[in-house]
Amino acid sequence: MIKKLDLQDYINKLSALFAREKSHILQGDIRKNFEYIKKLSNKDFKAPPQLKNLDTELMHLKKYGDLSHSQIFEFIKIINYFLYLKSRNWQDLAEWFDKIKIPDEILNLTKHYNDKGEVIGFEEIDLINQKIKETKASIRQQLYKYINSKKLEPFLVDKQIHLHSNEETLLLRGGFNKVLDAEILGRSASGFFYVFPRGIEKLKKELDNLESKKEEILYKIAKNFSTVLRKWLKFLEFINNEFDKFDAIQARIFMAKNENLEFIILSKTKKMYLRDFCHPALHACKPVNFEWEKQVLIITGVNAGGKTMLLKSILSSAFMAKYLLPMKIRENSVIPHFKEIKAIIQDPQNVKNDISTFAGRINQFKEVFHKENILIGVDEIELGTDANEAASLFKVIIEEIMKKNRIVITTHHKRLASLLAQNEDVELLAAVYDEKNQKPTYEFIKGTIGKSYAFETAKRYGIPLNIVNKAKEEYSEDLEKLDALIEKSAKLEFIQKQKIKELENELEDVKMLKESLIRQKQQFNEKIKLQKEKLLKEYNEAIKKAKEALRAKSTKEAHRKLNEANKIRSLIKTPSEEIKKEFKITDKVKYRSNVGEIVDIKGKNALVEFDGKKLFIPKSELTHYLMPLKKEAKIYKPKPSRVDIKLDLHGLRLEEALEKTEKYLNDAALAGLEEVIIYHGLGKGILAKGITQLLKNHPLVKEFKDAPPHMGGYGAKIVKL
């Protein structure tokens, strides 16, 4: 959106004023934030210090980790800045700053860091620092003795002490080892040697021991400080968020002061009034003065007359007001609130997405059909297809979208404008062209369709006059032919619609016949099932009689029992083959309590569509569904079932895990879940690799990523369905 509206440089300028990187979106209640901006705009205060993002540090504390002093100091800078703000005693902002109550234990930590982030206020550290200072002075004194030595003078490159690899050294020429026992620490670009004399190695070891002891003490202090911070973790999260909120506000205020900009609070009214608005990307800007009250605004007129500029100005002003971004505008301007701003501006055709201009434009419109209270801006609406066909199509599309949203359109074709102008909720705006000087004025007139000035523009850019005049004559003849073609097209369209209606009726009859056949098949299957049950009962009865014959006490009784068993057996006929489930594409089927339609069959699995969602399900788990034999249409939607938002695969073999994940994704999709988490653990990585591969290729998975550290990190996946 920022790129489409040419606001990238503006946003970059704002971002440069942030104390740390963040989004341009201002969190929290917009009216309360506007109130804070108004109050702080009248105050003098210093900008906050530059900080790093502390999400990692907060997570580290949650997991009982210890922070370094540099990390702790980042929190201290936030605390110190709010102490500074609270010290200003701004009564009209007491509601905000008074609720930021800093615990005494945290306040005590601030006393142990100076402005550079160095630890202070510990006697043991102070003593070590003093000894380190004295030892370094002794080392430098010894190095200068070597520099002034006559024996070493021929080998000295200069009489300076050089810092190399954080060590103080001498820079010597080759052959120095004849007069000096020293350790070589490196070489210069010119081939000289950075050396440290072994004669003062004792002082160096003493310095290293002091530094190590200091680091050990600092580590213990950092550990203790981390314990204190962990105790007040909730407060740190709160004040960290408050800092980001203040940072976003102060950046807006400084930007407004630096460039003399204004803030506009969104209005609940439908009216949109822009007074002297200038788009940030325009340097020599002619201010826009504009009023719009209806659902649709159609901007027509000459090419290069400012149509796109006005469109981007309208969308940009709404965008900037939505996120409380300062703009060049008069305070009495009025901008309504929109849930979202949609810019359909650029040509969607490119090699990567392999789509035509018109198809891409239609695809962009498809995204807004089911949305509400959004502002849509469309530049050159008929882009990529025949203007007359597009006019009819987009008229219907716009009339549908405008029921719940507001639309701004630019076009240089008259037919769409004339078709929509009959609607009471459509407003026309025409770009004014200076015919005398043959140039656009960047001004607009309400209530009319603007002339394209194609012929005038052609003359202005050097097309021969005789060719322009001939084009005018062709244009007049063509208009008459066009009317006849439109009339003929309308008749053909009517005939085509009649044929389509007849085909739809025939198709409905075929569907009814198909449903009847499915019903008969289901009834036949029920009869077969009853017959099988009857045969099984008779078979069991015959076996029973045969067993009784074996237990008979006399031969006569045994013969009688066997005759009875044989009589029952003779009545039994074994089915020639087992009745199997047979499915084909377009069959209506049931999976648990859900009804869907088979769209593809692959081996033992069927691809079934449930209310727009396609799932691969084993055919063994499907049953045929018999549609009620009624004319009226019914819509069957999957009933949501109770499915947990997380799946734990720990301890499973890869094959079991993949099977369980497949089933879980199907159930989650049917239950309407949009995001789930799958725990697979780390281990040897076999399970993680297998689950990742499955998610990459699964048709239900829109995207997935590793979970954040507090939710499992690399051992879990956040999956969007």
C-alpha positions, 0 to 999 in steps of 0.5 A: 500500500505504501509503495502504491501510494508513493509514500515510501520516502515519507515513511522512511523519513518518519522511521528515521525519527524513531528511537528503535525500529518499528512499524508506522502503525500506532497501537492503542485507541486512536482518539486517546493517542490523538489527545496525547499528540495534541498535548505533547505538541505544546511541550518541550522535551528531548528525544528518547535515546537510541535503543535496540529491540528487547523482545529477545532479552525479555524472553531470555528473562522468562526462561531464567537466563541472565543478561549482560550489562549491555543488555541490562543497560538498554532497560536502564535507558528506558527507565531513565527516560521515563524518570526524565518525563515524569520529572517534567510534572506535566499535569495534563499528562498525569493520567499517562505518566502517573500510572508508570510507577517504577519499583524501588528495586529497579530504581536502585539499579539505575544508580549503578550505571553511568551514561556510557553504560559502565557499572559504578557504585561498587567499592570492589570494582572501583579498587580494581579499576584503579589498579588496572589504571596504574598497571596500564600506566606502568606498561606505557612507561616501560614501553616509552623506555624501550622507545628511547633506548639507543639499542632499539632506535635503528629498528623503530619505525616511529616513536609511538605506541600502537594499539593492535588487537586491543594491546599496546605495542611497538612497531619495529623493523625486521632484525629487532630480535638481535637487541630485543626479546619480544612477542610478535602480535602481528604485521602492518600493511608495510611489512613491519612488526607489532611487538610486545617486549617480554621484559614487561610480560609480568606487568601484562599478566598482572593486568590480565589477572585484574581484568579477569577478576573484574569480569568475574565480579561484573558477571556476579553483579549482572546475575544479581541484577538479572534476578531483580529484573526477572522479579519485575518482568511484567513491569518491564514488558509494560514499560517496554510497550509504553516506550514504543508507544511514546516513541511512535508519538514523539516521532510524529510530533517532531516530524510535524514540527519540522515540516509544519504538518497537521494531524486529522482525527477520523470522523464518524461522518460519511463526508470527506472534505480535503482542504489544501491537502498536499501529497508528501511525494509532490514537491511543487504541490498544487493543494487539493480542495475536494468534497465527496459525500456519495458512495462512488466517485468517478474522475474523468478527463484528459490524460495527464490531467491529474486524475491519478494524482487526485486518486492517490491524494484521496487514498493517502489522506485516508491512510495517513489519518487512519494511522495518525500520520502528520500531513500537509492539510488544513485543520478543518478537513474531514476524513471518514474512518475506514476499516481498510484502504485498498489501492487497485492502481498498478498493472497486475500483468507480469511474467512471474504470475503469468496473468493477463492485465484484465484477468489480474484486474478482475482478480483484484476486484474479487478480493473486496466483494465480501468486505465492508467499510473499506475505501477502494481506489481504482486507476483506469478501471477498464485497463486491459480489455475492450472498454465497452464490454468492461463498462457493462461488467464494471457497472454491475461489479461497482453497484454490488461493491458500493452497497457496503464500501466506497469507491474512487475510480479514474477513467478516460472512457465515457460509457462507464461514467454515463452508465453509473451517473444514473445512480443517485449514490454516484458522483462525477468529477471532471479534470479541467483542461486549459484549451488555450494554452493546451495544458492541464490545470489540475483542477476539477469540476463536479457533476460532469464527465470530462472530455478526453482531449485526445485530438488536442493532445495529439496536436500538442505533441506534433501529430500532423494536422491533416491526420488529426482532422481525418481521425475526427471524421473517422470518429464521427462515422465510427460512433454511428456504426457503434450504436448499430453494433451495440443494438445487435449485440444486445439482441444476441445477448438476449438470445444467448441468455434464453439458450443458457436458461434452457440448458440450465433447465435440462441440467437440472433434469439430469441432476434429478435423474442422477439423484434418483439413480443414486437413491435406487442404488442405495436402496439396492445396497440396503436389500443386499445387506438385509439378504446377507444378514438373513443368509448368515443367520441361516448358516449359523442355524445349520452349523448349530444343527450339525453340532447337535448331530455330533452330540446325539445319543443315537444314530437315528437322532444324529441322522435327523439332525444332519438332515435338518442341517442339510435342508437349511444349507441347501437354502443358502446361496453364497454371493459370487463376490464381495460388495465393495464401495465404488466411488466416482468423481462428482459423487456426494459422500459423507465423512463423519457428519460432513457432506461433500463432493468427490473432485478427484480419485487417486488410488485408495484416497479421494479428494473431497470438497467440503464447503470450499475446502479440499481434503484427501480422505481414504475411500474406506472412511467415506459413504455415499450420501443420498440427496433428498429428492426435492426441487428446492436447493439446499446448502450443506456445510461441514459441521464444526467439530471440537479440535484442539489447536495444538498437536503433539507428536513427541514419541511417535515414529515418522510414519505414525506422525505423518498419518496423525498429522494428515488426519489432524489437518483435515479435522482442523480445516473442517472445524474452521481453525485458521491457525494451529501449532504442531509440536514435533520436537528436535531430537535427531531431526527426522521427525522435524524434517518429515513434518516440514516436507509434509507441510510444504506440499499439503494443499490445506497449508497456506504457510508455516514457520518455526514457533517463537522461543516461548512456544517451542522454537525450532521444535514446533511449527505454527501452521496457517490453514 
